[in-house]
Amino acid sequence: MMVRREPKPALRDAVIDIIGYHEQLPGHFRQIELASLIVPLIVSFGDPFAIGLGRLPGRNDFFGSFAAGLYGGPVIIDSFGSSCCIQVNFSPPGAYRFFGLPMHELADRMVALDDLYGSEAIVLRDRLGEEPDWDRRFDLIEAFVEDRLAGHEKPSSATAWAYAELLRSGGTRRIETIAEKLDWSRKHLVEKFRAEIGLAPKAVGRMARFNRALGLARTRTAGGWADIAAECGYADQAHLVREFSEFAGEPPTAWAARLA
């Protein structure tokens, strides 16, 4: 079972959406999340997930409640029929404001919620698990998020603009051009991005371009990968295949065949 809530207006500049997830049948379920520009917060009140970054999960890769920063590759998630959680999906600038710490500390890894919030995380998890109503669960997590957002600063307006510019351009905006517009050095732009977004701007731009290609591939009824490569600003189809293989863990044709 999956339920979804649009964040209330006060949260929409930081939160993309909130999802409730509940497995109700035994089994082995696998999800593959491709490299995305989403920073998730998962509060689990069921069995943990087995998660591998860019690989199959191992015996020691079980996570209950955790946060994860940006990662430029596929994430493989296994569950076994008893998982139940709420997931809050933040934009990278929103995540910086919510967590109130340098975002490179979360990049390419999962961090247990207890390590971030201590006993407060335990209280939140218990309250969500004891509450049987999903609407009330959403209310509780929104109140927790809103309180955290109020206590931390937003990213700098310049960094937020640079990030939005990369998204608007589908990752094709030159990093040097963005730095020049801000009257920053490239080094300073990289430092600000690592602190407030999590990854360097070049990596973020590549992920933005990949996600644009992914979106086109999911909806395209005519044309092929060469057309998508040209439309998204790749040098050629081979360039798209290399990038797709890195961010999805498989070439685009294999990805499309798996979803067919």
DOLUMTI-341304 format. One record per residue (C-alpha): residue in three letters; x, y, z. Coordinates in steps of 0.5 Angstrom, whole numbers, plus 2048, in hexadecimal, padded with zeros to 3 digits. Layout:
# DOLUMTI-341304
ALAXYZ...
END
This chain:
# DOLUMTI-341304
MET800800800MET8038077FEVAL7FF80E800ARG8028147FEARG80181B801GLU8028227FEPRO806826803LYS80282C806PRO804833803ALA809835809LEU80D82F807ARG80D82F7FFASP8138337FEALA81782D802VAL813827801ILE8118237FAASP80C81E7FDILE80B81A803ILE80A812802GLY80780D807TYR809806805HIS8067FF808GLU8087F8806GLN8027F4807LEU8047ED804PRO80A7E9806GLY80F7E8800HIS8167EB7FDPHE8157F27FAARG81A7F67F6GLN81A7FD7F4ILE81F8017F0GLU8208087F1LEU82480C7ECALA8288117EDSER8248177EFLEU82481E7F2ILE82081C7F8VAL82281C7FFPRO81E817803LEU81C81680AILE81981080CVAL81680E813SER815807813PHE810804818GLY8107FD815ASP8167F8813PRO81C7FB810PHE81E7FC809ALA8257F9806ILE8287FE802GLY82E7FE7FDLEU8318047FAGLY8338027F3ARG8337FB7F5LEU82E7F57F8PRO82D7F67FFGLY8327F2804ARG8307EE80AASN8327F580EASP82E7FA80APHE8287FA80EPHE82580180FGLY81F803813SER81E80A814PHE82380E810ALA82581480CALA829814805GLY82C819801LEU82D81A7FATYR8308147F6GLY8328137EFGLY83080C7EEPRO82B8077EFVAL8288057F6ILE8267FE7F7ILE8217FD7FCASP81E7F67FESER8197F5803PHE8157EF806GLY80E7F0807SER80E7F480ESER8107FA80CCYS80C80180ECYS80F80880EILE80E80F80CGLN812812807VAL81381A806ASN81781C800PHE81A822800SER81D8267FBPRO8258277FCPRO82482F7FEGLY81E82D803ALA822827806TYR82882C807ARG82383080BPHE82082A80FPHE826826811GLY82A82D813LEU831829811PRO83682980BMET832825806HIS839822804GLU83881E80ALEU83281A808ALA834819800ASP8368127FEARG83380F805MET82E80E809VAL82E810810ALA82980D816LEU824812818ASP826811820ASP82D81381ELEU82A81A81BTYR82481B821GLY826816826SER82081582BGLU81B81A827ALA81C815821ILE81A80F826VAL814813828LEU812815821ARG81280E81FASP80E80B825ARG809810824LEU80880F81CGLY80880781EGLU803808823GLU7FE80C81FPRO7FA80881AASP7F780D816TRP7FB80F810ASP7F881780FARG7FA818817ARG801815815PHE80281A810ASP80081F814LEU80581D81AILE80B81D815GLU809823811ALA809827818PHE81082481AVAL813826813GLU81082D814ASP81382E81BARG81A82C818LEU819830812ALA818836816GLY81E83581AHIS823835815GLU82583A80FLYS824839808PRO829838803SER82C83F800SER8288427FBALA82E8417F6THR82F83A7F7ALA8278397F7TRP82783D7F0ALA82D8397EDTYR82A8327EFALA8238357ECGLU8278377E6LEU82A8307E5LEU82382D7E5ARG8208327E1SER8258307DBGLY8258297DCGLY82C8297DETHR82F82C7D8ARG8308337DBARG8388347DCILE83B8347E3GLU83F8397E1THR83A83E7DEILE83683D7E5ALA83C83F7E9GLU83D8457E4LYS8368477E5LEU8378477EDASP83E84A7EDTRP8418447F0SER84783F7EEARG8458387ECLYS8488367F3HIS84483A7F7LEU83E8387F3VAL8408307F4GLU8418327FCLYS83A8357FCPHE83782F7F9ARG83A82A7FDALA83882D803GLU83182F801ILE82F82A7FCGLY8338247FDLEU8378237F7ALA83B8277F2PRO83782B7EDLYS83A8277E7ALA8388217EAVAL8318247ECGLY8308267E5ARG83281F7E2MET82C81D7E6ALA8288227E4ARG8298207DDPHE8288197DEASN82281A7E2ARG81F81E7DCALA8218187D7LEU81E8137DCGLY8178177DCLEU8178187D4ALA8188107D3ARG81380F7D8THR80E8137D4ARG8118137CDTHR80C80F7C8ALA8118117C2GLY8188117C0GLY81E80E7C4TRP82380F7C8ALA8278137C3ASP8228187C3ILE8228187CBALA8298197CBALA82981F7C6GLU8238227C9CYS8268227D0GLY82D8247CETYR83181E7CEALA83781E7C9ASP8348187C6GLN8308117C7ALA83680E7CAHIS8378137CFLEU8308127D1VAL83180B7D2ARG83880C7D6GLU8348117DBPHE82E80D7DBSER8328077DDGLU83580A7E3PHE82F80D7E6ALA82A8087E5GLY82F8027E5GLU82D7FF7DEPRO82D8027D7PRO8268057D5THR8247FF7D1ALA8257FB7D6TRP8217FF7DBALA81B8007D6ALA81B7F97D5ARG81A7F77DCLEU8147FC7DDALA8117FA7D7
END
